[in-house]
Amino acid sequence: MKIIRWLLGRLILILNFIFAPKKLKRDADLQQKIDQETQNLQLFQYQACPFCVKVRRAIRRQSLHIKLVDAKQENNRKQLSELGGQVKVPCLRIEENNEVTWMYESSDIIKYLENKFS
């Protein structure tokens, strides 16, 4: 089973690389403003997780610069568990007005990003 999951993960990564979505082109001032807003966002993810790939593709499509955090690393996994409440990816850490929210579910994350940055 591990071999099958590993092979499928690599296949997902290869297809994602080949068929990467085009980035949205914005005015430089608007892009800089959006970049400042995304500084307080972090996506906890696994590289080959299909749901994480789905979110990363949406991030790329919108030309967002969101920090990607590898949830397989022990300290990141611990942070996700203790502060986020569960070890589940993808998870978007949103820090607004000194308040932190942890958003799970790829569709919810994509909807949030589309509403906030489109």
Secondary structure, DSSP 8 states (H G I E B T S, - for coil): -HHHHHHHHHHHHHHHHHT--------HHHHHHHHHHGGGEEEEE-TT-HHHHHHHHHHHHTT---EEEETTSHHHHHHHHHHHSS--SSEEEEEETTEEEEEESHHHHHHHHHHHH-
